[in-house]
Amino acid sequence: MNVLFLALGATRKHVIVAEAEQVIAAGGAATVLVRKPAKWRNDPLPEGADMVDFSKLLRGYRPAVPRLLLDRIPLGLIRVCTPGPLRGFGARVQSFHRRRVARPIHRRLARFYQRNLTEVQRRIVERHVLSPKSPDLVVVGDAESMVTASELRDVFAGAGARIAYTAAHELTSAGHVKG
């Protein structure tokens, strides 16, 4: 059983860690979606649990067309035009392009990329959270995660996951997953 824990506020860390341990002990997989991983330094996740930084995924979101026009095509052309002994020079030109051209333009366009934040969150969750490990259960770990869970409930339902407030009802007293 794959369980996704939404812990964006990190206010109930000890409960999330305990439930993740129970899921892993029962033979399942646990993934914790967090907003600030630094808050989890004192409460590490159990061995085998994955942590996904949601804010990093949001910052890195870029639609396909600008990514193609600003990153893929120019960097590919530089790579093709600087073969062999010019490879070192090509690497410096690529670095210059990323720092002085692509990054500033992406920064200016970022407000347009994330104009509809709910749609951006849907794409990110589908691409980076649900597709690698399709969860059976989504556990809303704290109050801050409730808003995100309600905005993404149809995405979770489309993936076949149920939303709950605890994983305890899915585990029997013997530690086995209900079938």
C-alpha contacts under 8 A as a table, 3 or more apart, distances in Angstrom:
res1	aa1	res2	aa2	distance
1	M	23	V	7.85
1	M	27	G	7.37
1	M	28	G	4.52
1	M	29	A	6.30
1	M	135	P	7.37
1	M	136	D	6.14
1	M	137	L	7.91
1	M	177	V	7.33
2	N	28	G	5.56
2	N	29	A	4.66
2	N	30	A	6.00
2	N	31	T	7.87
2	N	133	K	7.19
2	N	134	S	6.93
2	N	135	P	4.55
2	N	136	D	5.34
2	N	137	L	6.69
3	V	23	V	7.59
3	V	28	G	7.45
3	V	29	A	6.16
3	V	30	A	4.97
3	V	31	T	6.32
3	V	135	P	5.24
3	V	136	D	6.00
3	V	137	L	4.91
3	V	138	V	5.86
3	V	139	V	7.18
3	V	167	A	8.00
4	L	30	A	6.01
4	L	31	T	4.86
4	L	32	V	5.86
4	L	33	L	7.23
4	L	135	P	6.00
4	L	137	L	6.29
4	L	138	V	4.72
4	L	139	V	6.11
5	F	16	I	7.24
5	F	30	A	7.34
5	F	31	T	6.09
5	F	32	V	4.63
5	F	33	L	6.06
5	F	138	V	5.86
5	F	139	V	4.73
5	F	140	V	6.16
5	F	141	G	6.22
6	L	32	V	6.08
6	L	33	L	5.04
6	L	34	V	6.74
6	L	138	V	7.21
6	L	139	V	6.07
6	L	140	V	5.03
6	L	141	G	5.40
6	L	142	D	7.50
6	L	145	S	5.85
6	L	149	A	7.80
7	A	10	A	5.35
7	A	11	T	7.79
7	A	12	R	7.70
7	A	13	K	7.64
7	A	16	I	7.64
7	A	32	V	6.63
7	A	33	L	5.81
7	A	34	V	5.18
7	A	35	R	7.55
7	A	140	V	6.94
7	A	141	G	5.01
7	A	142	D	5.97
7	A	144	E	7.81
7	A	145	S	6.12
8	L	33	L	6.60
8	L	34	V	4.54
8	L	35	R	4.78
8	L	36	K	7.44
8	L	141	G	8.00
8	L	142	D	7.34
8	L	144	E	6.15
8	L	145	S	5.37
9	G	34	V	7.43
9	G	35	R	6.97
9	G	142	D	6.31
9	G	143	A	7.20
9	G	144	E	5.15
9	G	145	S	6.60
10	A	13	K	5.52
10	A	34	V	7.24
10	A	36	K	7.92
10	A	39	K	6.92
10	A	40	W	7.58
10	A	142	D	7.10
11	T	142	D	6.30
12	R	15	V	5.52
12	R	16	I	6.45
12	R	141	G	6.65
12	R	142	D	6.14
13	K	16	I	5.14
13	K	17	V	6.10
13	K	40	W	7.51
13	K	43	D	6.84
14	H	17	V	5.15
14	H	18	A	6.14
14	H	43	D	7.04
15	V	18	A	5.13
15	V	19	E	6.14
15	V	141	G	7.95
16	I	19	E	5.21
16	I	20	A	5.97
16	I	141	G	6.51
17	V	20	A	5.10
17	V	21	E	6.18
17	V	43	D	7.56
17	V	44	P	7.60
17	V	45	L	5.68
17	V	46	P	6.77
18	A	21	E	5.13
18	A	22	Q	6.39
19	E	22	Q	4.99
19	E	23	V	6.22
19	E	166	T	7.78
19	E	167	A	6.47
19	E	168	A	7.12
20	A	23	V	5.09
20	A	24	I	6.17
20	A	30	A	5.79
20	A	45	L	7.62
20	A	46	P	7.02
20	A	49	A	7.03
21	E	24	I	5.20
21	E	25	A	5.98
21	E	46	P	5.93
22	Q	25	A	5.03
22	Q	26	A	6.15
22	Q	175	G	7.29
23	V	26	A	5.13
23	V	27	G	6.55
23	V	28	G	5.24
23	V	29	A	6.65
23	V	30	A	6.68
23	V	167	A	7.74
23	V	171	L	7.77
24	I	27	G	5.10
24	I	28	G	4.89
24	I	29	A	5.72
24	I	30	A	6.66
24	I	48	G	7.20
24	I	49	A	7.57
25	A	28	G	7.24
25	A	175	G	7.31
26	A	171	L	7.80
26	A	175	G	5.45
26	A	176	H	5.30
26	A	177	V	6.28
29	A	48	G	7.38
29	A	49	A	6.72
30	A	48	G	7.48
30	A	49	A	4.93
30	A	50	D	6.39
31	T	49	A	5.67
31	T	50	D	4.62
31	T	51	M	5.82
31	T	52	V	7.24
32	V	49	A	7.38
32	V	50	D	6.11
32	V	51	M	4.82
32	V	52	V	6.14
33	L	51	M	6.03
33	L	52	V	4.87
33	L	53	D	6.20
33	L	54	F	6.23
34	V	37	P	6.28
34	V	51	M	7.02
34	V	52	V	6.15
34	V	53	D	5.27
34	V	54	F	5.80
34	V	55	S	7.86
35	R	53	D	5.69
35	R	54	F	5.18
35	R	55	S	5.27
36	K	39	K	5.89
36	K	40	W	7.71
36	K	53	D	6.87
36	K	55	S	7.28
37	P	40	W	5.38
37	P	41	R	7.24
37	P	53	D	6.54
38	A	41	R	5.61
39	K	42	N	7.31
40	W	43	D	5.10
40	W	44	P	5.91
40	W	45	L	7.97
41	R	44	P	5.82
45	L	49	A	6.17
45	L	50	D	7.84
45	L	51	M	7.94
46	P	49	A	5.77
52	V	129	V	7.84
53	D	56	K	5.47
53	D	57	L	6.56
54	F	57	L	5.13
54	F	58	L	6.25
55	S	58	L	5.01
55	S	59	R	6.17
56	K	59	R	5.11
56	K	60	G	6.18
57	L	60	G	5.16
57	L	61	Y	6.28
57	L	124	I	6.91
58	L	61	Y	5.34
58	L	120	V	7.71
58	L	121	Q	7.33
58	L	124	I	7.29
61	Y	113	Y	7.70
61	Y	120	V	7.79
61	Y	124	I	7.62
62	R	66	P	7.14
62	R	67	R	6.32
62	R	106	H	7.93
62	R	110	A	7.88
62	R	113	Y	6.49
63	P	66	P	6.13
63	P	67	R	6.31
63	P	113	Y	6.82
64	A	67	R	5.13
64	A	68	L	6.00
65	V	68	L	5.10
65	V	69	L	6.18
66	P	69	L	5.05
66	P	70	L	5.73
66	P	71	D	7.74
66	P	106	H	7.98
67	R	70	L	5.39
67	R	71	D	5.27
67	R	72	R	6.55
68	L	71	D	5.58
68	L	72	R	4.81
68	L	73	I	6.03
69	L	72	R	6.50
69	L	73	I	5.85
69	L	74	P	7.31
70	L	73	I	6.85
70	L	74	P	6.51
70	L	102	A	5.59
71	D	74	P	5.91
71	D	75	L	5.89
71	D	98	R	7.67
71	D	102	A	6.70
72	R	75	L	5.49
72	R	76	G	5.84
73	I	76	G	5.13
73	I	77	L	6.11
74	P	77	L	5.12
74	P	78	I	6.19
75	L	78	I	5.07
75	L	79	R	6.13
75	L	94	Q	6.10
75	L	97	H	7.95
76	G	79	R	5.04
76	G	80	V	6.18
77	L	80	V	5.09
77	L	81	C	6.00
78	I	81	C	5.15
78	I	82	T	6.09
78	I	90	G	6.18
78	I	93	V	7.45
78	I	94	Q	6.81
79	R	82	T	5.49
79	R	83	P	6.84
79	R	87	R	7.69
79	R	90	G	6.40
79	R	91	A	7.99
80	V	83	P	6.26
81	C	90	G	7.96
82	T	85	P	7.83
82	T	86	L	4.97
82	T	87	R	5.45
82	T	89	F	7.34
82	T	90	G	5.32
83	P	86	L	5.55
83	P	87	R	5.42
83	P	90	G	7.97
84	G	87	R	5.54
85	P	88	G	7.21
86	L	89	F	5.25
86	L	90	G	6.10
87	R	90	G	4.90
87	R	91	A	6.17
88	G	91	A	5.12
88	G	92	R	6.49
89	F	92	R	5.19
89	F	93	V	6.30
90	G	93	V	5.01
90	G	94	Q	6.08
91	A	94	Q	5.05
91	A	95	S	6.16
92	R	95	S	5.05
92	R	96	F	6.14
93	V	96	F	4.98
93	V	97	H	6.10
94	Q	97	H	5.03
94	Q	98	R	6.20
95	S	98	R	5.16
95	S	99	R	6.17
96	F	99	R	5.24
96	F	100	R	5.71
96	F	101	V	7.50
97	H	100	R	5.48
97	H	101	V	5.05
97	H	102	A	6.19
98	R	101	V	5.86
98	R	102	A	4.95
98	R	103	R	5.76
99	R	102	A	6.56
99	R	103	R	5.59
99	R	104	P	7.39
100	R	103	R	6.57
100	R	104	P	6.48
101	V	104	P	5.89
101	V	105	I	6.37
102	A	105	I	5.32
102	A	106	H	6.04
103	R	106	H	5.09
103	R	107	R	6.04
104	P	107	R	4.98
104	P	108	R	6.27
105	I	108	R	5.14
105	I	109	L	6.17
106	H	109	L	5.02
106	H	110	A	5.85
107	R	110	A	5.15
108	R	111	R	7.03
109	L	112	F	5.38
109	L	113	Y	6.35
110	A	113	Y	4.89
110	A	114	Q	6.29
111	R	114	Q	5.43
111	R	115	R	5.89
112	F	115	R	5.05
113	Y	116	N	7.93
114	Q	117	L	5.18
114	Q	120	V	6.28
116	N	119	E	5.56
116	N	120	V	6.47
117	L	120	V	5.01
117	L	121	Q	6.10
118	T	121	Q	5.05
118	T	122	R	6.20
118	T	151	E	6.82
118	T	152	L	7.92
119	E	122	R	4.99
119	E	123	R	6.34
120	V	123	R	5.24
120	V	124	I	6.20
121	Q	124	I	5.10
121	Q	125	V	6.00
121	Q	152	L	7.91
122	R	125	V	5.27
122	R	126	E	6.06
122	R	152	L	6.41
122	R	155	V	6.83
123	R	126	E	5.18
123	R	127	R	5.97
124	I	127	R	5.18
124	I	128	H	5.70
124	I	129	V	7.31
125	V	128	H	5.52
125	V	129	V	4.89
125	V	130	L	6.07
126	E	129	V	5.99
126	E	130	L	5.01
126	E	131	S	6.08
126	E	155	V	7.26
127	R	130	L	6.42
127	R	131	S	5.67
127	R	132	P	7.99
128	H	131	S	6.26
128	H	132	P	6.76
129	V	132	P	6.33
129	V	133	K	6.95
129	V	134	S	7.86
130	L	133	K	5.66
130	L	134	S	4.90
130	L	135	P	6.73
130	L	159	A	7.25
131	S	134	S	5.82
134	S	159	A	6.80
134	S	161	A	7.91
135	P	138	V	6.87
135	P	159	A	7.65
135	P	160	G	7.65
135	P	161	A	5.80
136	D	160	G	6.48
136	D	161	A	4.46
136	D	162	R	6.43
137	L	161	A	4.92
137	L	162	R	4.82
137	L	163	I	5.97
137	L	164	A	7.13
137	L	167	A	7.81
138	V	156	F	7.65
138	V	161	A	6.34
138	V	162	R	5.93
138	V	163	I	4.71
138	V	164	A	6.15
139	V	163	I	5.92
139	V	164	A	4.93
139	V	165	Y	5.19
139	V	166	T	5.69
139	V	167	A	6.53
140	V	143	A	7.91
140	V	145	S	6.02
140	V	146	M	6.29
140	V	149	A	6.97
140	V	163	I	7.22
140	V	164	A	6.27
140	V	165	Y	5.04
140	V	166	T	7.26
141	G	145	S	6.69
141	G	165	Y	6.51
141	G	166	T	7.47
142	D	145	S	5.52
142	D	146	M	6.93
143	A	146	M	5.40
143	A	147	V	7.85
144	E	147	V	6.40
144	E	148	T	7.67
145	S	148	T	5.29
145	S	149	A	6.08
146	M	149	A	4.99
146	M	150	S	6.08
147	V	150	S	5.21
147	V	151	E	6.23
148	T	151	E	5.10
148	T	152	L	6.12
149	A	152	L	5.16
149	A	153	R	5.67
150	S	153	R	5.17
151	E	154	D	7.82
152	L	155	V	5.23
152	L	156	F	6.40
153	R	156	F	5.15
153	R	157	A	6.07
153	R	163	I	7.68
154	D	157	A	4.90
154	D	158	G	5.92
155	V	158	G	5.07
155	V	159	A	6.39
156	F	159	A	5.13
156	F	160	G	6.43
156	F	161	A	5.28
156	F	162	R	7.08
156	F	163	I	7.73
157	A	160	G	4.99
157	A	161	A	5.35
157	A	162	R	6.52
158	G	161	A	7.49
164	A	167	A	7.11
166	T	169	H	6.85
167	A	170	E	5.50
167	A	171	L	6.92
168	A	171	L	5.30
168	A	172	T	7.77
169	H	172	T	7.25
170	E	177	V	6.31
170	E	178	K	5.97
171	L	174	A	7.89
171	L	175	G	5.83
171	L	176	H	5.88
171	L	177	V	5.02
171	L	178	K	6.16
172	T	175	G	5.36
172	T	176	H	5.68
172	T	177	V	6.50
172	T	178	K	6.69
173	S	176	H	7.57
